[in-house]
Amino acid sequence: MVTSLLAHLYSHIKGSQEDVATLSLQYIVSRSAALNREFSRLLCRALHGDIGTELNYVCQSVGENLERPDIAGIDPNGKEQILCEAKFYAGLTDNQPNGYLDRLQKEGAYGLVFICPAARKVTLWSKLLELCRERSVVDLDEYCVVIGGVRMSILTWGDIVESLRHVASSEATDALPDIYQLDGFCRLMDSEAFVPLSPEDLGPEVARKEERFYHILDALIDYLKADKSLSPSTKGVKATAYRQGYARAIKIRGYWLSINYDRDLWMNPASKETPFWVAIRSGEDWKQTDYILRALQRFPAAEHDSKWDLTYLALYPILYGTLDEIVASMKAQIIDYIDTVEETRVKGNIPLGNG
């Protein structure tokens, strides 16, 4: 893959992927009035409005709750109007999006825009809306909402690069090499970038965090086995560790389940962001019958994914819960999935285990 110089040197630059991209973007739009205006127009179009004034863009403007949005757009009076948060594949922090929305709402500011790879746009937007579910949300379009008077939207890195490149080709040609550098970097981050190690990656706390995924899976199997109403069985199966994760199997209500902690499924930008997945089978072999596959297609595309010729469904661990609360919630999700499969089987008058 041919990369830009910035992409080539990234692994030698201290700072996160997002830091490198946002500092580059801020540099590009700050050195050209035409590009600054175009970036503002792009943000305003995403937010379905118009600020009506020029904005000066700065990076890492720390708030009173130590929230640190990547880019802040400040009007001539020194007031923040738009916050931008850049993502590649990092997760959302505790302040995202609600801490940023509170900050903008308190100041009577205009909007919040997340920037991400195109492949992550649907799933990240879904997650953002989920985190705002306890607030009053008014839809303006598929990717723009109003929450407490503050607008929130999402753009891709490709949207921004193409828009800036179009304007630069006629009004700021000296910026084209810099835009090419940003484009090459974003493309690399969206494809095959190795994330350089930092000291934090090597601490024992990292190992403890990953161990939780295995612990949750084992606890979930124990929780299912303890419910005799499910007729549980783990006869003939055992825990399996593999390069991309860890798998447990159990039979409940006549269905075999493969419940996995799987990094491949977790990293897929087209799928929901969760490390836990379940495949449902009706027979002793590893094949899924036609009625099971039909049932699984009733769920949103982002909630199922394929691996090893099986269709897996996402399992979501509740945040900030105890171990018991997490496994109880995941058990309830599994039962809901089986109920959907059973409904499809019964409607088709198909004996359990047949296709």
Beta strands, then each sheet from edge to edge (+ up, - down):
strand 1: 56-59
strand 2: 71-74
strand 3: 80-86
strand 4: 111-116
strand 5: 137-141
strand 6: 144-147
strand 7: 150-156
strand 8: 240-242
strand 9: 245-252
strand 10: 255-262
strand 11: 276-281
strand 12: 304-307
strand 13: 310-315
sheet 1: 1+ 2- 3+ 4+ 7+ 6- 5+
sheet 2: 8+ 9- 10+ 11- 13+ 12-
end
